[in-house]
Amino acid sequence: MGDANTHDFKIVTKTRYFDQAVISDKEVSLLTSDFNKSLQSLKQKSVYGVLVHNADDLLKPGADKVFKQLQIFKQD
């Protein structure tokens, strides 16, 4: 997809599944790294949206860190 003409598409990527019971700074770092790798692989400066692979990750302790990082992605 990175080499395709994508200007007519709304591109969406997704997060990894976090297997830890608590979302820590390590998971947020992985989220950020994965997001940047996805942009690089897709040859995009931004994407239309980010899907959370496992919605239960948003209910775990520390999930507020994921929400905050997603907001940062949105602002950039």
Biopython code that builds the backbone (N, CA, C, O; Angstrom):
import numpy as np
from Bio.PDB.StructureBuilder import StructureBuilder

atoms = [
    (1, "MET", "N", (0.819, -1.185, 0.000)),
    (1, "MET", "CA", (0.000, 0.000, 0.000)),
    (1, "MET", "C", (0.865, 1.252, 0.000)),
    (1, "MET", "O", (0.457, 2.295, -0.511)),
    (2, "GLY", "N", (2.048, 1.149, 0.568)),
    (2, "GLY", "CA", (2.916, 2.305, 0.655)),
    (2, "GLY", "C", (3.272, 2.904, -0.689)),
    (2, "GLY", "O", (3.496, 4.111, -0.782)),
    (3, "ASP", "N", (3.331, 2.085, -1.741)),
    (3, "ASP", "CA", (3.682, 2.576, -3.065)),
    (3, "ASP", "C", (2.466, 2.956, -3.897)),
    (3, "ASP", "O", (2.620, 3.503, -4.989)),
    (4, "ALA", "N", (1.272, 2.680, -3.412)),
    (4, "ALA", "CA", (0.050, 2.972, -4.156)),
    (4, "ALA", "C", (-0.295, 4.455, -4.053)),
    (4, "ALA", "O", (0.127, 5.146, -3.125)),
    (5, "ASN", "N", (-1.066, 4.922, -5.020)),
    (5, "ASN", "CA", (-1.576, 6.288, -4.977)),
    (5, "ASN", "C", (-2.736, 6.312, -3.990)),
    (5, "ASN", "O", (-3.830, 5.845, -4.308)),
    (6, "THR", "N", (-2.508, 6.847, -2.807)),
    (6, "THR", "CA", (-3.482, 6.735, -1.720)),
    (6, "THR", "C", (-4.252, 8.022, -1.449)),
    (6, "THR", "O", (-4.970, 8.098, -0.452)),
    (7, "HIS", "N", (-4.127, 9.018, -2.291)),
    (7, "HIS", "CA", (-4.757, 10.300, -1.977)),
    (7, "HIS", "C", (-6.282, 10.226, -1.945)),
    (7, "HIS", "O", (-6.915, 11.112, -1.371)),
    (8, "ASP", "N", (-6.886, 9.211, -2.536)),
    (8, "ASP", "CA", (-8.344, 9.068, -2.519)),
    (8, "ASP", "C", (-8.836, 8.156, -1.401)),
    (8, "ASP", "O", (-10.035, 7.895, -1.309)),
    (9, "PHE", "N", (-7.954, 7.675, -0.565)),
    (9, "PHE", "CA", (-8.317, 6.736, 0.492)),
    (9, "PHE", "C", (-8.181, 7.375, 1.870)),
    (9, "PHE", "O", (-7.340, 8.246, 2.092)),
    (10, "LYS", "N", (-9.019, 6.924, 2.775)),
    (10, "LYS", "CA", (-8.884, 7.276, 4.189)),
    (10, "LYS", "C", (-8.241, 6.071, 4.862)),
    (10, "LYS", "O", (-8.890, 5.044, 5.064)),
    (11, "ILE", "N", (-6.981, 6.197, 5.202)),
    (11, "ILE", "CA", (-6.201, 5.074, 5.708)),
    (11, "ILE", "C", (-6.326, 4.986, 7.224)),
    (11, "ILE", "O", (-6.235, 5.985, 7.938)),
    (12, "VAL", "N", (-6.538, 3.758, 7.691)),
    (12, "VAL", "CA", (-6.685, 3.470, 9.115)),
    (12, "VAL", "C", (-5.649, 2.418, 9.495)),
    (12, "VAL", "O", (-5.386, 1.496, 8.723)),
    (13, "THR", "N", (-5.072, 2.552, 10.661)),
    (13, "THR", "CA", (-4.160, 1.551, 11.198)),
    (13, "THR", "C", (-4.697, 1.101, 12.550)),
    (13, "THR", "O", (-5.691, 1.640, 13.037)),
    (14, "LYS", "N", (-4.046, 0.119, 13.154)),
    (14, "LYS", "CA", (-4.535, -0.351, 14.453)),
    (14, "LYS", "C", (-3.375, -0.577, 15.410)),
    (14, "LYS", "O", (-2.218, -0.698, 15.008)),
    (15, "THR", "N", (-3.726, -0.628, 16.685)),
    (15, "THR", "CA", (-2.729, -0.858, 17.720)),
    (15, "THR", "C", (-2.464, -2.349, 17.861)),
    (15, "THR", "O", (-3.204, -3.181, 17.337)),
    (16, "ARG", "N", (-1.419, -2.661, 18.560)),
    (16, "ARG", "CA", (-1.154, -4.049, 18.913)),
    (16, "ARG", "C", (-2.063, -4.452, 20.066)),
    (16, "ARG", "O", (-2.669, -3.595, 20.710)),
    (17, "TYR", "N", (-2.160, -5.735, 20.325)),
    (17, "TYR", "CA", (-2.835, -6.261, 21.510)),
    (17, "TYR", "C", (-1.840, -6.195, 22.657)),
    (17, "TYR", "O", (-0.722, -6.697, 22.538)),
    (18, "PHE", "N", (-2.230, -5.588, 23.755)),
    (18, "PHE", "CA", (-1.364, -5.511, 24.929)),
    (18, "PHE", "C", (-1.691, -6.666, 25.856)),
    (18, "PHE", "O", (-2.809, -6.762, 26.362)),
    (19, "ASP", "N", (-0.725, -7.542, 26.084)),
    (19, "ASP", "CA", (-0.985, -8.738, 26.893)),
    (19, "ASP", "C", (-0.754, -8.522, 28.385)),
    (19, "ASP", "O", (-0.951, -9.441, 29.180)),
    (20, "GLN", "N", (-0.341, -7.328, 28.770)),
    (20, "GLN", "CA", (-0.141, -7.024, 30.186)),
    (20, "GLN", "C", (-1.470, -6.624, 30.829)),
    (20, "GLN", "O", (-2.351, -6.080, 30.163)),
    (21, "ALA", "N", (-1.604, -6.895, 32.117)),
    (21, "ALA", "CA", (-2.836, -6.558, 32.843)),
    (21, "ALA", "C", (-2.945, -5.062, 33.117)),
    (21, "ALA", "O", (-4.038, -4.540, 33.332)),
    (22, "VAL", "N", (-1.801, -4.377, 33.106)),
    (22, "VAL", "CA", (-1.761, -2.944, 33.374)),
    (22, "VAL", "C", (-1.014, -2.263, 32.231)),
    (22, "VAL", "O", (0.032, -2.743, 31.796)),
    (23, "ILE", "N", (-1.549, -1.151, 31.749)),
    (23, "ILE", "CA", (-0.879, -0.375, 30.711)),
    (23, "ILE", "C", (0.153, 0.527, 31.389)),
    (23, "ILE", "O", (-0.185, 1.382, 32.208)),
    (24, "SER", "N", (1.401, 0.318, 31.030)),
    (24, "SER", "CA", (2.490, 1.112, 31.617)),
    (24, "SER", "C", (3.107, 2.003, 30.537)),
    (24, "SER", "O", (2.674, 2.004, 29.385)),
    (25, "ASP", "N", (4.114, 2.749, 30.933)),
    (25, "ASP", "CA", (4.834, 3.583, 29.967)),
    (25, "ASP", "C", (5.474, 2.733, 28.875)),
    (25, "ASP", "O", (5.650, 3.203, 27.751)),
    (26, "LYS", "N", (5.825, 1.489, 29.191)),
    (26, "LYS", "CA", (6.411, 0.589, 28.191)),
    (26, "LYS", "C", (5.416, 0.334, 27.061)),
    (26, "LYS", "O", (5.786, 0.374, 25.888)),
    (27, "GLU", "N", (4.162, 0.072, 27.408)),
    (27, "GLU", "CA", (3.148, -0.176, 26.378)),
    (27, "GLU", "C", (2.900, 1.079, 25.540)),
    (27, "GLU", "O", (2.694, 0.992, 24.330)),
    (28, "VAL", "N", (2.920, 2.232, 26.183)),
    (28, "VAL", "CA", (2.733, 3.485, 25.448)),
    (28, "VAL", "C", (3.903, 3.709, 24.493)),
    (28, "VAL", "O", (3.710, 4.193, 23.378)),
    (29, "SER", "N", (5.092, 3.364, 24.918)),
    (29, "SER", "CA", (6.263, 3.460, 24.051)),
    (29, "SER", "C", (6.126, 2.527, 22.849)),
    (29, "SER", "O", (6.451, 2.902, 21.722)),
    (30, "LEU", "N", (5.645, 1.313, 23.097)),
    (30, "LEU", "CA", (5.407, 0.368, 22.001)),
    (30, "LEU", "C", (4.335, 0.894, 21.052)),
    (30, "LEU", "O", (4.467, 0.781, 19.833)),
    (31, "LEU", "N", (3.289, 1.460, 21.609)),
    (31, "LEU", "CA", (2.215, 2.043, 20.805)),
    (31, "LEU", "C", (2.763, 3.128, 19.887)),
    (31, "LEU", "O", (2.447, 3.165, 18.698)),
    (32, "THR", "N", (3.577, 3.999, 20.439)),
    (32, "THR", "CA", (4.160, 5.092, 19.663)),
    (32, "THR", "C", (5.094, 4.562, 18.582)),
    (32, "THR", "O", (5.050, 5.019, 17.440)),
    (33, "SER", "N", (5.922, 3.617, 18.936)),
    (33, "SER", "CA", (6.843, 3.015, 17.973)),
    (33, "SER", "C", (6.082, 2.326, 16.844)),
    (33, "SER", "O", (6.409, 2.497, 15.669)),
    (34, "ASP", "N", (5.073, 1.552, 17.205)),
    (34, "ASP", "CA", (4.263, 0.857, 16.198)),
    (34, "ASP", "C", (3.571, 1.844, 15.267)),
    (34, "ASP", "O", (3.527, 1.637, 14.054)),
    (35, "PHE", "N", (3.033, 2.912, 15.836)),
    (35, "PHE", "CA", (2.343, 3.919, 15.036)),
    (35, "PHE", "C", (3.302, 4.561, 14.036)),
    (35, "PHE", "O", (2.971, 4.709, 12.860)),
    (36, "ASN", "N", (4.474, 4.937, 14.502)),
    (36, "ASN", "CA", (5.460, 5.557, 13.612)),
    (36, "ASN", "C", (5.940, 4.593, 12.534)),
    (36, "ASN", "O", (6.145, 4.997, 11.389)),
    (37, "LYS", "N", (6.120, 3.326, 12.887)),
    (37, "LYS", "CA", (6.499, 2.316, 11.890)),
    (37, "LYS", "C", (5.399, 2.148, 10.853)),
    (37, "LYS", "O", (5.679, 1.982, 9.666)),
    (38, "SER", "N", (4.156, 2.190, 11.297)),
    (38, "SER", "CA", (3.029, 2.071, 10.385)),
    (38, "SER", "C", (3.008, 3.238, 9.398)),
    (38, "SER", "O", (2.829, 3.036, 8.197)),
    (39, "LEU", "N", (3.190, 4.449, 9.901)),
    (39, "LEU", "CA", (3.243, 5.615, 9.010)),
    (39, "LEU", "C", (4.369, 5.468, 7.994)),
    (39, "LEU", "O", (4.199, 5.772, 6.813)),
    (40, "GLN", "N", (5.513, 5.001, 8.464)),
    (40, "GLN", "CA", (6.664, 4.827, 7.577)),
    (40, "GLN", "C", (6.378, 3.756, 6.523)),
    (40, "GLN", "O", (6.663, 3.957, 5.342)),
    (41, "SER", "N", (5.821, 2.631, 6.943)),
    (41, "SER", "CA", (5.520, 1.540, 6.009)),
    (41, "SER", "C", (4.485, 1.958, 4.972)),
    (41, "SER", "O", (4.566, 1.576, 3.804)),
    (42, "LEU", "N", (3.515, 2.747, 5.415)),
    (42, "LEU", "CA", (2.456, 3.210, 4.523)),
    (42, "LEU", "C", (2.877, 4.433, 3.707)),
    (42, "LEU", "O", (2.159, 4.873, 2.808)),
    (43, "LYS", "N", (4.055, 4.973, 4.037)),
    (43, "LYS", "CA", (4.566, 6.183, 3.388)),
    (43, "LYS", "C", (3.552, 7.319, 3.499)),
    (43, "LYS", "O", (3.216, 7.989, 2.523)),
    (44, "GLN", "N", (3.079, 7.506, 4.734)),
    (44, "GLN", "CA", (2.088, 8.538, 5.025)),
    (44, "GLN", "C", (2.601, 9.446, 6.136)),
    (44, "GLN", "O", (3.379, 9.018, 6.988)),
    (45, "LYS", "N", (2.165, 10.691, 6.121)),
    (45, "LYS", "CA", (2.481, 11.617, 7.210)),
    (45, "LYS", "C", (1.446, 11.507, 8.321)),
    (45, "LYS", "O", (1.716, 11.838, 9.475)),
    (46, "SER", "N", (0.258, 11.037, 7.953)),
    (46, "SER", "CA", (-0.822, 10.878, 8.924)),
    (46, "SER", "C", (-1.778, 9.804, 8.412)),
    (46, "SER", "O", (-1.681, 9.364, 7.266)),
    (47, "VAL", "N", (-2.692, 9.396, 9.267)),
    (47, "VAL", "CA", (-3.736, 8.446, 8.892)),
    (47, "VAL", "C", (-5.079, 9.010, 9.331)),
    (47, "VAL", "O", (-5.143, 9.903, 10.176)),
    (48, "TYR", "N", (-6.131, 8.489, 8.760)),
    (48, "TYR", "CA", (-7.484, 8.933, 9.078)),
    (48, "TYR", "C", (-7.904, 8.503, 10.477)),
    (48, "TYR", "O", (-8.605, 9.230, 11.181)),
    (49, "GLY", "N", (-7.466, 7.312, 10.867)),
    (49, "GLY", "CA", (-7.874, 6.812, 12.173)),
    (49, "GLY", "C", (-6.966, 5.720, 12.688)),
    (49, "GLY", "O", (-6.173, 5.135, 11.951)),
    (50, "VAL", "N", (-7.104, 5.464, 13.979)),
    (50, "VAL", "CA", (-6.376, 4.384, 14.648)),
    (50, "VAL", "C", (-7.395, 3.544, 15.401)),
    (50, "VAL", "O", (-8.131, 4.049, 16.248)),
    (51, "LEU", "N", (-7.429, 2.264, 15.085)),
    (51, "LEU", "CA", (-8.309, 1.336, 15.789)),
    (51, "LEU", "C", (-7.543, 0.678, 16.926)),
    (51, "LEU", "O", (-6.370, 0.335, 16.778)),
    (52, "VAL", "N", (-8.197, 0.505, 18.038)),
    (52, "VAL", "CA", (-7.593, -0.218, 19.154)),
    (52, "VAL", "C", (-7.867, -1.695, 18.926)),
    (52, "VAL", "O", (-9.022, -2.118, 18.891)),
    (53, "HIS", "N", (-6.810, -2.479, 18.770)),
    (53, "HIS", "CA", (-6.919, -3.894, 18.421)),
    (53, "HIS", "C", (-7.828, -4.659, 19.379)),
    (53, "HIS", "O", (-8.659, -5.461, 18.952)),
    (54, "ASN", "N", (-7.666, -4.409, 20.658)),
    (54, "ASN", "CA", (-8.472, -5.091, 21.668)),
    (54, "ASN", "C", (-9.111, -4.022, 22.552)),
    (54, "ASN", "O", (-8.425, -3.380, 23.347)),
    (55, "ALA", "N", (-10.409, -3.832, 22.416)),
    (55, "ALA", "CA", (-11.106, -2.790, 23.174)),
    (55, "ALA", "C", (-10.932, -2.957, 24.681)),
    (55, "ALA", "O", (-10.995, -1.974, 25.419)),
    (56, "ASP", "N", (-10.716, -4.180, 25.145)),
    (56, "ASP", "CA", (-10.503, -4.402, 26.580)),
    (56, "ASP", "C", (-9.251, -3.691, 27.091)),
    (56, "ASP", "O", (-9.145, -3.403, 28.283)),
    (57, "ASP", "N", (-8.306, -3.407, 26.199)),
    (57, "ASP", "CA", (-7.117, -2.655, 26.609)),
    (57, "ASP", "C", (-7.499, -1.281, 27.150)),
    (57, "ASP", "O", (-6.787, -0.716, 27.980)),
    (58, "LEU", "N", (-8.613, -0.751, 26.682)),
    (58, "LEU", "CA", (-9.052, 0.574, 27.117)),
    (58, "LEU", "C", (-9.724, 0.556, 28.483)),
    (58, "LEU", "O", (-10.057, 1.605, 29.034)),
    (59, "LEU", "N", (-9.921, -0.641, 29.024)),
    (59, "LEU", "CA", (-10.530, -0.784, 30.347)),
    (59, "LEU", "C", (-9.510, -1.163, 31.415)),
    (59, "LEU", "O", (-9.842, -1.233, 32.598)),
    (60, "LYS", "N", (-8.284, -1.404, 31.005)),
    (60, "LYS", "CA", (-7.236, -1.818, 31.940)),
    (60, "LYS", "C", (-6.729, -0.633, 32.754)),
    (60, "LYS", "O", (-6.817, 0.512, 32.309)),
    (61, "PRO", "N", (-6.201, -0.905, 33.942)),
    (61, "PRO", "CA", (-5.540, 0.167, 34.685)),
    (61, "PRO", "C", (-4.416, 0.763, 33.829)),
    (61, "PRO", "O", (-3.640, 0.034, 33.212)),
    (62, "GLY", "N", (-4.343, 2.066, 33.804)),
    (62, "GLY", "CA", (-3.331, 2.743, 32.995)),
    (62, "GLY", "C", (-3.794, 3.077, 31.588)),
    (62, "GLY", "O", (-3.047, 3.681, 30.819)),
    (63, "ALA", "N", (-5.013, 2.694, 31.241)),
    (63, "ALA", "CA", (-5.516, 2.937, 29.887)),
    (63, "ALA", "C", (-5.574, 4.424, 29.551)),
    (63, "ALA", "O", (-5.548, 4.796, 28.378)),
    (64, "ASP", "N", (-5.650, 5.264, 30.561)),
    (64, "ASP", "CA", (-5.654, 6.702, 30.307)),
    (64, "ASP", "C", (-4.399, 7.126, 29.543)),
    (64, "ASP", "O", (-4.424, 8.110, 28.803)),
    (65, "LYS", "N", (-3.311, 6.392, 29.721)),
    (65, "LYS", "CA", (-2.074, 6.689, 28.994)),
    (65, "LYS", "C", (-2.253, 6.434, 27.501)),
    (65, "LYS", "O", (-1.713, 7.166, 26.671)),
    (66, "VAL", "N", (-3.008, 5.399, 27.165)),
    (66, "VAL", "CA", (-3.295, 5.103, 25.756)),
    (66, "VAL", "C", (-4.145, 6.222, 25.167)),
    (66, "VAL", "O", (-3.857, 6.721, 24.080)),
    (67, "PHE", "N", (-5.195, 6.615, 25.890)),
    (67, "PHE", "CA", (-6.048, 7.704, 25.418)),
    (67, "PHE", "C", (-5.237, 8.978, 25.186)),
    (67, "PHE", "O", (-5.412, 9.655, 24.172)),
    (68, "LYS", "N", (-4.363, 9.296, 26.114)),
    (68, "LYS", "CA", (-3.539, 10.504, 25.983)),
    (68, "LYS", "C", (-2.639, 10.424, 24.756)),
    (68, "LYS", "O", (-2.486, 11.405, 24.028)),
    (69, "GLN", "N", (-2.043, 9.252, 24.528)),
    (69, "GLN", "CA", (-1.156, 9.107, 23.376)),
    (69, "GLN", "C", (-1.936, 9.184, 22.073)),
    (69, "GLN", "O", (-1.456, 9.763, 21.099)),
    (70, "LEU", "N", (-3.123, 8.611, 22.041)),
    (70, "LEU", "CA", (-3.959, 8.707, 20.841)),
    (70, "LEU", "C", (-4.332, 10.162, 20.557)),
    (70, "LEU", "O", (-4.396, 10.572, 19.398)),
    (71, "GLN", "N", (-4.575, 10.933, 21.599)),
    (71, "GLN", "CA", (-4.859, 12.363, 21.421)),
    (71, "GLN", "C", (-3.643, 13.090, 20.839)),
    (71, "GLN", "O", (-3.785, 13.980, 20.000)),
    (72, "ILE", "N", (-2.463, 12.706, 21.287)),
    (72, "ILE", "CA", (-1.239, 13.303, 20.738)),
    (72, "ILE", "C", (-1.112, 12.964, 19.257)),
    (72, "ILE", "O", (-0.777, 13.831, 18.450)),
    (73, "PHE", "N", (-1.377, 11.717, 18.896)),
    (73, "PHE", "CA", (-1.342, 11.336, 17.477)),
    (73, "PHE", "C", (-2.313, 12.202, 16.680)),
    (73, "PHE", "O", (-1.994, 12.663, 15.584)),
    (74, "LYS", "N", (-3.487, 12.415, 17.235)),
    (74, "LYS", "CA", (-4.520, 13.190, 16.544)),
    (74, "LYS", "C", (-4.073, 14.633, 16.328)),
    (74, "LYS", "O", (-4.323, 15.206, 15.268)),
    (75, "GLN", "N", (-3.416, 15.221, 17.322)),
    (75, "GLN", "CA", (-2.969, 16.612, 17.218)),
    (75, "GLN", "C", (-1.840, 16.779, 16.214)),
    (75, "GLN", "O", (-1.732, 17.810, 15.551)),
    (76, "ASP", "N", (-1.001, 15.756, 16.109)),
    (76, "ASP", "CA", (0.137, 15.832, 15.185)),
    (76, "ASP", "C", (-0.371, 15.652, 13.780)),
    (76, "ASP", "O", (0.413, 15.679, 12.832)),
]
sb = StructureBuilder()
sb.init_structure("model")
sb.init_model(0)
sb.init_chain("A")
sb.init_seg("    ")
for serial, (resi, resn, name, xyz) in enumerate(atoms, 1):
    if name == "N":
        sb.init_residue(resn, " ", resi, " ")
    sb.init_atom(name, np.array(xyz, "f"), 0.0, 1.0, " ", f" {name:<3s}", serial, name[0])
structure = sb.get_structure()
